[in-house]
């Protein structure tokens, strides 16, 4: 593979990663919003409310991952895609 082909291949891969991450981030945001709506609407069912609430409050590690991943995608991968 020539250097030019490798550059083109890297650029294509970087664009796919950026697009996939954007889809993932948007899906994650919708999930959190929907779970938040569900938890707030389950006042009458305490057992289900406790379990569903964890699905929102238990996302701390995912939120940290998303923040770190967004930094990597924005500052490391997107510039390769934009070349």
Secondary structure, DSSP 8 states (H G I E B T S, - for coil): --HHHHHHHHHHHHHHHHHHHHHHHHHHHHHHHHHHHHHHH-TT-HHHHHHHHHHHHTTHHHHHHHHHHHHHIIIIIHHHHH-
